[in-house]
Amino acid sequence: MNSTSGPKLFLKTWIAFYIVVYAFPSPFHYIPLLNELLLKYFVAIRDEFTILIARSVLGHPDFVKPQMNGSGDTTFNYMELISFPIIALILALLFIVIFRKRSWITKLFSWSLIYARYYVGLVLISYGVAKFMIGQFPSPGIYTLEQTFGDSSPMGLAWRFFGYSDTYKIFMGLSEITAGSLLLFRRTAVLGALISIAVTTNIVLVNFSFDVPVKLMSSHLLFFSILILLPSVKVLLDFFILQKPTRLFTPGISWKTKSQRNLWLAGKLFFAGLLPILMIVGHFMSQPIMRKRTTKWEGTYTFSQNNLPDSAGVYWTKVMIDQNRLDVKTSGKNAHYYTIEDFTEDGKIHFVRSGKQEDPYLLKIRENPEGEYQLLVTLGEKQMDITVTRKKKSDYLLMNRGFNWINEAPFNR
């Protein structure tokens, strides 16, 4: 390497290894048995190095990797922002020492961008498909409808906003699937990167604006999308800004042998064809688990007088039945949460405070001729029989307002 090109090539090599260190082993972990036989050891070594860095930086000798809990912004994840560049730097130095030829370094960066395309593309397809199903953005339930804006977390507020409109979820899902699908193919990669930058920019802004704990991952999706587009920036500027005649060229990979080409085609068929289909099928198969049980007795039941006191001596004021949850509000401004184990269509609901409870509590619901409801609650030796009013999900303004083409005046409450 000469002195002028050396720093640039070294930077490209460092970035290439950072892409691999961050994204690996995805999407190779989808290959049967490969994760158990090989990939998990790479992840274990990477995690141990991150723990070593964290203990040095934080000064906590007992620091360990936390269990998965849905957050991608844990202290451990932030320590990866230190450990991953160091690992990539070590690998880049070793690579340059072993392969001194410039062509190898250039090829490495090109290959890393291909890997980035598949990583970002498959992640976007997965998240896009999820928008069409139960899971990421659920429709507002009874408990959510009873919750005030002031008691919502910023993330909860965003999730309710997105979950309310199926139309908007479909738009987001189609945008992510389109960007992801285009990134999987060389001839459409530039267009896919442009759409991906727009899509991931919106995701990053939502995550930072509403404190959604996927800030680091979404930022990397945006960063990788920009890197994918980077080699074509000059051509795009010439065409869109300078209005110069130009040609967008995305070179393919030239293979020396037929077996190499066949191996590449097999891999492409799996990652760009079969894997997206398997991911979609996996999402569909998860729906019975995600689709919680529902009962026709779902709703909010408000008490009109004092009734059964709880262990703290306060009275129940409201019972909310929402899918497999039974939540109780009390006169002491407290909340009790129960899990519904079983229910019948005639209004018998068995619920427990915890999974260790052997004898479930019983709630019987009966509708009166006057349109009110009678609740008979049995908590061990205590019983309560009280008349209540019921509010169904369709009774809430948010759920019954609907869409209106004509609005003579804004209806904003």
C-alpha angles and dihedrals in degrees: 000000000000123000096256097050097034100083092044093049092046090052091050090050091049092049091047092055092044089057090052095044093049100042101035131136091025123125095010091068087075089069107099115258093353092104094051094043100044122343098066090062091058090050090048092052091046091049093049091053090050091050089051090052092046093051090051096046099039097035093228109132091189096054112136137174110274124235117263109271104158096271120116093182101070123137087259091056091051090050086056087064085067101036098044096056089047092051090046090049092052092048092047092053092048091048093051092048093049098039108037095168114107094220092064092053092048091049091050092058092047091050091049090055089053088051090048090052092055093043095051093038096053093043091053092047090051093050091042094054090048090061090067094054142053111282125058101046110019122193113258112279131203094271091050093048090053093048118094124231088243092059094048124100116233089251091047090052091052093045092052090048093053094038094055097067121056089186093059092045090053090050091051092045094050091048092053094043091048094050093044095048093049091051091059093068128062097222093053098035096103093051089045091051092051092052091041091054090053093046097045092044088059091047092050092049092050092048094049095040096049100032094246107172096231095080096121096048095045090048089054091050088055092044093051091046090055091049091052090053095042098088090055098045095099092051091048092049091049091052104038102030110021093032092221122156106258143151129230109225125184108182119214129220118274114215124203097210136036092236090057091051093048091049090051092048091050090051092047091049090053100043099035099033118019099031097056088050091050090049091052091048089049091054091051092048091053093057097087087058094044093045102083121206116273130199132199087237092068112133148084117293114198120198120226099200143018114292143157112000118221126224091283092054097249125123132245113250104172140017121200120196111194120166105298095348131092114191125186128202119201138201087252090065089250129133129217121197125206135177119231109229099179142353140183131215091245091065107268112138125183115201138172137203093220139003091254093062109113101191112050121217118244132229121184119193123196128175116227123220089246091063095256125112135237119218122198110189123187117192106174106293094349121092134186128190112184141155115240141175120239131218116195124204090255090058093067116096092227090059100039101039092081128171122319125192092195123049114171088190134009113273102206118153 
